[in-house]
Amino acid sequence: VLLNNAALGIDPVRRVTADGNESTFQVDYLAPYMLSYLLEILLIASAPSRIVNVASAGQAPINFDDIMLERSYDGMQAYCQAKLADVMLTIDQAAELPGTGVTVNCVHPAFNMPTKIVTPMFTPQSEIADGVRSTVRLISDPAMENVTGRYFDQTQEARALPDAYDERARARLRAVAEQLTGVYRHRSRSAPD
């Protein structure tokens, strides 16, 4: 199992990583993108395997004209577009892995759990145990063995923002991720150059 759960919250200040990327986009989306594709060959060899991306119900269309939010930074936009990108990654990678024994799903684990990301800005409305339950279900429930490419709002399959299902938007996002990371789809399945 690969559980991509690292995330930054809603940062009121735009921060840039050593790689020159807006930090929320890099941590919340580019890191899971890289790790998922770089470990893909191992996950296939270890099948049955599962990739679970922790997303959010908080989603926003990706601003492809200013993806790093250099011209107009908003912490909520940064977080929500990165979380939509995680859903898009899930759909793409699931479509690339049929017949390999690897499933890829994403989950909004619970609403405003009392975590370091949530409590400074919002009133907690769920318990951490709720989020754990939703996530563990995708990791270990035998009923999820052949379910792939889906977005779950806690334990219920749900619809993400429409952009997640837009092939052109996903293709644009893939091109950005490939260019920023140097990790190309399908390439991780063959021997490194």
C-alpha positions as CSV (number, residue, x, y, z in Angstrom):
1,V,0.0,0.0,0.0
2,L,1.1,3.5,-0.8
3,L,-0.8,6.1,1.2
4,N,-0.1,9.6,0.0
5,N,-1.2,11.8,2.9
6,A,1.5,14.5,3.3
7,A,-0.1,17.9,3.0
8,L,0.2,21.5,3.8
9,G,-2.9,23.4,5.0
10,I,-4.2,26.7,3.9
11,D,-1.2,29.0,4.2
12,P,-2.0,32.7,4.3
13,V,1.5,33.5,2.9
14,R,2.8,32.3,-0.4
15,R,5.9,30.2,0.1
16,V,8.3,28.8,-2.6
17,T,10.3,25.6,-2.3
18,A,13.9,25.2,-3.1
19,D,12.7,23.8,-6.4
20,G,11.0,27.1,-7.2
21,N,7.4,25.8,-6.8
22,E,4.6,27.1,-4.7
23,S,4.9,25.0,-1.6
24,T,1.3,23.7,-1.3
25,F,1.2,22.6,-4.9
26,Q,4.6,20.8,-4.5
27,V,3.8,19.1,-1.2
28,D,0.1,18.3,-1.8
29,Y,0.3,17.3,-5.5
30,L,3.8,17.0,-7.0
31,A,5.2,14.9,-4.2
32,P,2.4,12.2,-4.5
33,Y,2.7,12.4,-8.3
34,M,6.4,11.7,-8.1
35,L,6.2,9.0,-5.4
36,S,3.3,7.2,-7.1
37,Y,5.0,7.0,-10.5
38,L,8.5,6.2,-9.1
39,L,7.1,3.4,-7.0
40,E,4.8,2.1,-9.7
41,I,7.0,-0.7,-10.8
42,L,7.5,-2.0,-7.3
43,L,3.7,-1.8,-6.6
44,I,3.0,-3.8,-9.7
45,A,5.6,-6.4,-8.8
46,S,4.1,-6.6,-5.3
47,A,0.5,-6.8,-6.5
48,P,-2.2,-6.9,-5.3
49,S,-1.3,-3.4,-4.3
50,R,-3.3,-0.2,-3.5
51,I,-2.5,3.5,-3.9
52,V,-4.7,5.7,-1.7
53,N,-4.4,9.5,-2.2
54,V,-5.8,11.6,0.6
55,A,-7.7,14.4,-1.2
56,S,-10.4,16.8,0.2
57,A,-13.9,17.9,-0.5
58,G,-12.3,21.3,-0.7
59,Q,-11.5,21.4,-4.4
60,A,-11.1,24.3,-6.9
61,P,-10.4,24.4,-10.6
62,I,-6.7,24.6,-11.4
63,N,-5.5,28.1,-12.6
64,F,-3.4,26.9,-15.5
65,D,-2.5,30.5,-16.4
66,D,-1.0,31.0,-12.9
67,I,-0.6,27.5,-11.5
68,M,2.0,28.7,-8.9
69,L,-0.3,31.6,-8.0
70,E,2.5,34.1,-8.5
71,R,0.2,36.9,-9.7
72,S,-2.6,36.3,-7.3
73,Y,-1.9,34.1,-4.3
74,D,-4.8,32.8,-2.1
75,G,-4.1,30.0,0.4
76,M,-7.5,28.5,-0.1
77,Q,-7.1,28.3,-3.8
78,A,-3.6,26.8,-3.4
79,Y,-4.9,24.1,-1.2
80,C,-8.1,23.4,-3.1
81,Q,-6.5,23.2,-6.5
82,A,-3.8,20.9,-5.2
83,K,-6.4,18.6,-3.8
84,L,-8.3,18.6,-7.1
85,A,-5.0,17.7,-8.7
86,D,-4.8,14.6,-6.4
87,V,-8.2,13.5,-7.6
88,M,-7.0,14.0,-11.2
89,L,-3.9,12.0,-10.5
90,T,-6.0,9.2,-9.1
91,I,-8.2,9.0,-12.2
92,D,-5.2,9.0,-14.6
93,Q,-3.1,6.5,-12.8
94,A,-6.0,4.1,-12.3
95,A,-6.7,4.3,-16.1
96,E,-3.0,3.4,-16.7
97,L,-2.9,0.3,-14.4
98,P,-5.8,-2.0,-15.4
99,G,-4.8,-5.7,-15.2
100,T,-1.7,-5.0,-13.1
101,G,-3.3,-5.8,-9.7
102,V,-2.8,-2.2,-8.5
103,T,-5.8,0.0,-7.6
104,V,-5.7,3.7,-7.1
105,N,-8.4,5.6,-5.2
106,C,-8.7,8.9,-3.3
107,V,-10.6,9.9,-0.2
108,H,-11.8,13.0,1.6
109,P,-11.4,11.2,5.0
110,A,-13.6,13.4,7.2
111,F,-14.8,17.0,7.6
112,N,-12.5,19.3,9.5
113,M,-10.8,16.8,11.8
114,P,-8.9,18.3,14.8
115,T,-5.4,18.3,13.1
116,K,-2.7,20.9,13.0
117,I,-3.9,21.9,9.5
118,V,-7.5,22.4,10.6
119,T,-7.6,23.8,14.2
120,P,-5.9,27.1,13.5
121,M,-8.6,28.1,11.0
122,F,-11.7,26.0,11.5
123,T,-13.8,24.4,14.2
124,P,-13.3,20.6,14.1
125,Q,-16.5,18.8,13.1
126,S,-15.2,15.2,12.9
127,E,-12.9,13.0,15.0
128,I,-9.6,11.8,13.7
129,A,-11.0,8.2,14.1
130,D,-13.5,9.1,11.4
131,G,-10.8,10.0,9.0
132,V,-8.8,6.9,9.9
133,R,-11.8,4.7,9.4
134,S,-12.4,6.1,5.9
135,T,-8.8,5.8,4.9
136,V,-8.2,2.3,6.3
137,R,-11.3,1.1,4.4
138,L,-9.6,1.9,1.1
139,I,-6.4,0.3,2.3
140,S,-7.7,-3.0,3.6
141,D,-11.3,-3.7,2.9
142,P,-11.6,-6.8,0.7
143,A,-14.7,-5.2,-0.9
144,M,-12.4,-2.5,-2.4
145,E,-10.0,-5.1,-4.0
146,N,-11.1,-4.3,-7.6
147,V,-12.4,-0.8,-7.1
148,T,-10.2,1.8,-8.8
149,G,-10.2,5.4,-10.1
150,R,-12.8,6.5,-7.6
151,Y,-13.2,9.5,-5.3
152,F,-14.8,8.8,-1.9
153,D,-16.2,11.3,0.5
154,Q,-15.5,9.4,3.7
155,T,-16.9,6.0,3.0
156,Q,-19.3,6.9,0.2
157,E,-18.3,7.1,-3.5
158,A,-18.9,10.7,-4.6
159,R,-18.3,13.0,-7.5
160,A,-15.4,15.3,-7.5
161,L,-15.4,18.7,-9.1
162,P,-16.2,18.3,-12.9
163,D,-12.7,19.3,-13.9
164,A,-11.4,16.0,-12.4
165,Y,-13.2,14.1,-15.2
166,D,-12.1,16.5,-18.0
167,E,-9.5,14.7,-20.1
168,R,-8.1,17.9,-21.5
169,A,-7.6,19.4,-18.0
170,R,-5.9,16.2,-16.8
171,A,-3.7,16.2,-19.9
172,R,-2.6,19.8,-19.1
173,L,-1.9,18.9,-15.5
174,R,0.1,15.8,-16.5
175,A,2.2,18.0,-18.8
176,V,2.9,20.4,-16.0
177,A,3.8,17.7,-13.5
178,E,6.1,16.0,-16.0
179,Q,7.9,19.2,-16.8
180,L,8.2,20.2,-13.1
181,T,9.3,16.8,-11.8
182,G,11.1,15.1,-14.8
183,V,8.9,12.0,-14.0
184,Y,7.0,10.8,-17.0
185,R,4.0,8.6,-17.1
186,H,4.6,4.9,-18.0
187,R,8.3,5.6,-18.0
188,S,8.7,4.3,-14.4
189,R,7.6,0.8,-15.5
190,S,10.7,0.3,-17.5
191,A,14.3,0.3,-16.4
192,P,15.8,3.7,-15.6
193,D,17.8,5.4,-18.3
